[in-house]
Amino acid sequence: MKRALIIGGTGMLAAATRMIAADYDEVMLMSRKPEQFARQIGAIACPMDWENRATTESVLSHLSHTPFSLILSWVHDNGLWCIPHFETMLEIGGRSIRVYSSTAGDPAYGLRIDPPPRKDITRQSIVLGWIKDNGHKRWLTDNEISHGIVSTYNQPEKPYYVVGCVK
């Protein structure tokens, strides 16, 4: 049984979540309010706010012991403490796809904000930058973000991916 855990995939990542979820037998969707979107895509809703450490630790302790094949997560700096806990739920050889804002820097030179991954899993990094449009910078649209995430998902051998520009 292929299982995926998607953390923070209900807003700007919704289109990517929908596409990726179709590849899995079971999907657990974690966010502050995942219920409605989880129903739409046939996922298991798991309300969680990583800023509340006690609640997150409680959620972690109650998760199934069946490992996940994939974890897709967009967790901001104040939630980085929980990444190693989630990655322990990956099967050997599983993938952790981490999404970052442009403030994380250029992954070609290393992103030092996450704790190191387990040696027996693959971690991919996606940095969301901006687009140069008529001489001006603009933020990415939700569709551009989701396209970048799906592109990374479809290229498991690629260690990092930048959507737009970061410098």
Phi and psi in degrees as a GROMACS rama.xvg file:
@    title "Ramachandran Plot"
@    xaxis  label "Phi"
@    yaxis  label "Psi"
@TYPE xy
-89.0885  123.808  LYS-2
-120.79  143.099  ARG-3
-127.095  144.088  ALA-4
-116.992  121.636  LEU-5
-118.112  120.657  ILE-6
-111.947  119.588  ILE-7
77.0419  32.4437  GLY-8
-105.269  21.864  GLY-9
-100.286  -16.9369  THR-10
-101.545  -104.99  GLY-11
-63.1459  -21.8648  MET-12
-95.4209  7.27669  LEU-13
-56.4821  -43.8545  ALA-14
-64.5372  -41.0111  ALA-15
-65.238  -42.5001  ALA-16
-58.0708  -45.8262  THR-17
-59.7529  -45.1905  ARG-18
-68.0616  -45.2385  MET-19
-68.059  -40.0703  ILE-20
-58.3868  -30.2892  ALA-21
-63.999  -19.5307  ALA-22
-86.7779  -1.8284  ASP-23
-120.746  149.519  TYR-24
-72.1708  -34.3785  ASP-25
-142.359  134.844  GLU-26
-128.054  129.851  VAL-27
-106.425  126.885  MET-28
-111.229  116.916  LEU-29
-111.173  128.288  MET-30
-167.852  -177.946  SER-31
-64.8096  -39.1955  ARG-32
-139.713  75.2882  LYS-33
-87.7615  -7.08492  PRO-34
-56.2779  -52.5416  GLU-35
-63.5078  -47.7543  GLN-36
-66.729  -38.3861  PHE-37
-59.252  -42.1958  ALA-38
-60.4018  -40.9569  ARG-39
-62.9895  -36.1327  GLN-40
-105.104  3.7925  ILE-41
73.9227  32.2265  GLY-42
-101.648  168.202  ALA-43
-90.4441  123.958  ILE-44
-83.751  133.649  ALA-45
-134.987  92.0611  CYS-46
-63.0265  131.464  PRO-47
-161.583  141.591  MET-48
-127.281  107.454  ASP-49
-62.1761  -15.8607  TRP-50
-70.1163  -21.0105  GLU-51
-97.5029  93.2454  ASN-52
-59.6609  -41.9159  ARG-53
-63.3151  -43.3649  ALA-54
-65.6635  -42.3749  THR-55
-63.9064  -43.2234  THR-56
-62.1373  -36.4454  GLU-57
-64.8217  -44.4612  SER-58
-60.6424  -45.6323  VAL-59
-58.5894  -40.0138  LEU-60
-71.5559  -18.2311  SER-61
-102.916  1.35914  HIS-62
-72.9541  153.779  LEU-63
-58.8734  151.202  SER-64
-88.6041  1.10722  HIS-65
-76.4707  123.611  THR-66
-70.033  158.1  PRO-67
-93.5668  149.529  PHE-68
-85.5403  -30.7103  SER-69
-140.978  140.373  LEU-70
-126.108  123.875  ILE-71
-111.385  123.467  LEU-72
-140.908  135.135  SER-73
-119.615  94.9441  TRP-74
-121.128  125.815  VAL-75
-77.5504  173.667  HIS-76
-49.4468  -40.2262  ASP-77
-73.5518  -4.36916  ASN-78
-114.514  6.27181  GLY-79
-60.3736  -25.2821  LEU-80
-58.3759  -26.6116  TRP-81
-88.9811  -10.931  CYS-82
-57.4618  -49.4217  ILE-83
-60.3689  -33.6459  PRO-84
-65.428  -43.3305  HIS-85
-67.5384  -41.1401  PHE-86
-67.6047  -20.2876  GLU-87
-66.8232  -16.6938  THR-88
-86.3781  0.150049  MET-89
-82.6415  144.113  LEU-90
-69.7076  160.158  GLU-91
-59.9262  130.472  ILE-92
85.767  0.935426  GLY-93
-70.7536  171.408  GLY-94
-118.453  138.312  ARG-95
-118.074  115.633  SER-96
-103.599  115.509  ILE-97
-104.843  133.053  ARG-98
-108.7  135.608  VAL-99
-131.11  156.425  TYR-100
-82.7916  170.758  SER-101
-63.2537  -18.8928  SER-102
-67.5741  -14.7238  THR-103
-72.5388  -17.6404  ALA-104
100.199  -163.646  GLY-105
-98.3297  119.213  ASP-106
-65.6913  -17.4712  PRO-107
-61.5989  -24.2234  ALA-108
-107.213  7.64576  TYR-109
93.8661  135.432  GLY-110
-106.591  115.722  LEU-111
-101.185  16.9157  ARG-112
-90.756  -20.4703  ILE-113
-93.1992  151.296  ASP-114
-63.6845  151.781  PRO-115
-62.173  147.552  PRO-116
-77.8187  164.233  PRO-117
-60.2834  151.026  ARG-118
-71.8975  -22.4089  LYS-119
-99.9345  17.5185  ASP-120
-129.176  168.721  ILE-121
-109.575  131.527  THR-122
-115.995  129.499  ARG-123
-111.095  146.096  GLN-124
-118.192  134.013  SER-125
-122.215  123.133  ILE-126
-107.546  127.794  VAL-127
-94.2388  113.76  LEU-128
-102.121  -131.937  GLY-129
-140.7  174.345  TRP-130
-117.159  138.129  ILE-131
-86.4863  118.822  LYS-132
-133.054  110.223  ASP-133
53.2223  44.3236  ASN-134
79.59  2.12481  GLY-135
-121.765  155.754  HIS-136
-90.6309  141.759  LYS-137
-138.428  151.821  ARG-138
-70.0679  157.958  TRP-139
-68.7458  148.528  LEU-140
-81.2556  163.931  THR-141
-57.9709  -39.874  ASP-142
-65.3025  -40.4397  ASN-143
-65.1682  -39.9809  GLU-144
-62.1631  -50.4878  ILE-145
-62.6598  -38.4298  SER-146
-60.2322  -44.079  HIS-147
-63.3135  -38.8511  GLY-148
-68.2549  -43.7125  ILE-149
-65.7467  -37.7484  VAL-150
-60.7894  -43.0568  SER-151
-64.7045  -45.0357  THR-152
-56.486  -39.5729  TYR-153
-79.291  -2.53851  ASN-154
-126.691  70.3282  GLN-155
-62.1435  -18.8722  PRO-156
-80.3169  -13.3322  GLU-157
-87.6717  117.896  LYS-158
-71.5551  -26.8975  PRO-159
-149.491  161.638  TYR-160
-149.329  137.06  TYR-161
-114.22  126.419  VAL-162
-97.729  114.419  VAL-163
85.0267  -142.897  GLY-164
-120.719  149.087  CYS-165
-123.183  -5.0932  VAL-166
